[in-house]
Each structure stands twice: as structure tokens, then as C-alpha cells.
């Protein structure tokens, strides 16, 4: 293991936040809305069509890990694949367990940071439509006051009566 491996891993985890923002804003709330729409509605069961994004986004990680470990692509592929997988695990913990409580861990956010990202994600979900949503990041988010002001500036278009999720 070289020193550059862990740095590449960390850079990948950080870079994935940028990738997730772009994918969420312009893919999921764009041409991929047909899958993501289910995530902005009440979930009748444990699964929703939006869960297919986890399978889609796991593909590059699996391929890079396979290439780095078994196919001789080099250590870089292993570190990048592991970084993508780590971001996926962080996303699952934050998004599915903490925010949406798909597994009830009885977690209550106490730090300023956790309160901020949870509230920002909940403000994202007050909009039921493809357009007009705020806060597309997962591990970084603008101040909730700024997001509320932006929703108000937009005339609360697409905002549901009660959050519910």
C-alpha cells in the first residue's frame, strides 16, 4: 500500500458528493424522474422504484473493485472502487436509515451538522414534483433558512401540505 492509495480513496469519497449532486439534480430530477418520482411519494412497502439507482450506481464500484483486485488494472482501481462503495455506505446510513428511517435505529441528530443535513433533505422532500426542489446534496447542504427562503421565492410550487416523509 502506498500513501497515495488512501488519498485516492478519500478523494473519491469527497468527489462522489459532487457526482451525487449532479446525478440527483439533473438525472433523477431530469430524464430519470420516472424512477425517482417514487421517492417523492408515500412508500407503500419497504421498496420503491427509486431503489434501482442503488443497483445502477453500485455497478462502477463493483467493476473497479473486480478490475483492481482480479484483473490487474492496478491499485488505483481498487482504491477508487472502494471509495465509491464507501460513499454508498455513508449515503445508505444517512439517507435511508437516519433521514427516511427505513431501518429504525432510533437515531436523533444532535450535532449542528447532522441537524442541518437532515433538515435540508426533508426540505428537499416537501416538493412532490420534478421541478422546484431545493438541496440536492447528501453530505453537504445549504442553511435551512436559505432553502426555506428559496422555496418561498418560488411560490412554494409543488410543495405538499404536510411533509410526511
C-alpha positions, 0 to 999 in steps of 0.5 A: 500500500502506498500513501497515495492509495488512501488519498485516492480513496478519500478523494473519491469519497469527497468527489462522489458528493459532487457526482451525487449532486449532479446525478440527483439534480439533473438525472433523477430530477431530469430524464430519470424522474420516472424512477425517482418520482417514487421517492417523492411519494408515500412508500407503500412497502419497504421498496420503491422504484427509486431503489434501482439507482442503488443497483445502477450506481453500485455497478462502477464500484463493483467493476473497479473493485473486480478490475483492481483486485482480479484483473490487474488494472492496478491499485488505483482501481481498487482504491477508487472502487472502494471509495465509491462503495464507501460513499454508498455506505455513508449515503445508505446510513444517512439517507435511508436509515437516519433521514427516511428511517427505513431501518429504525435505529432510533437515531436523533441528530444532535450535532449542528451538522447532522441537524442541518443535513437532515433538515435540508433533505426533508426540505428537499422532500416537501416538493412532490414534483420534478421541478422546484426542489431545493438541496440536492446534496447528501453530505453537504447542504445549504442553511435551512433558512436559505432553502426555506427562503428559496422555496418561498421565492418560488411560490412554494410550487409543488410543495405538499401540505404536510411533509410526511416523509 
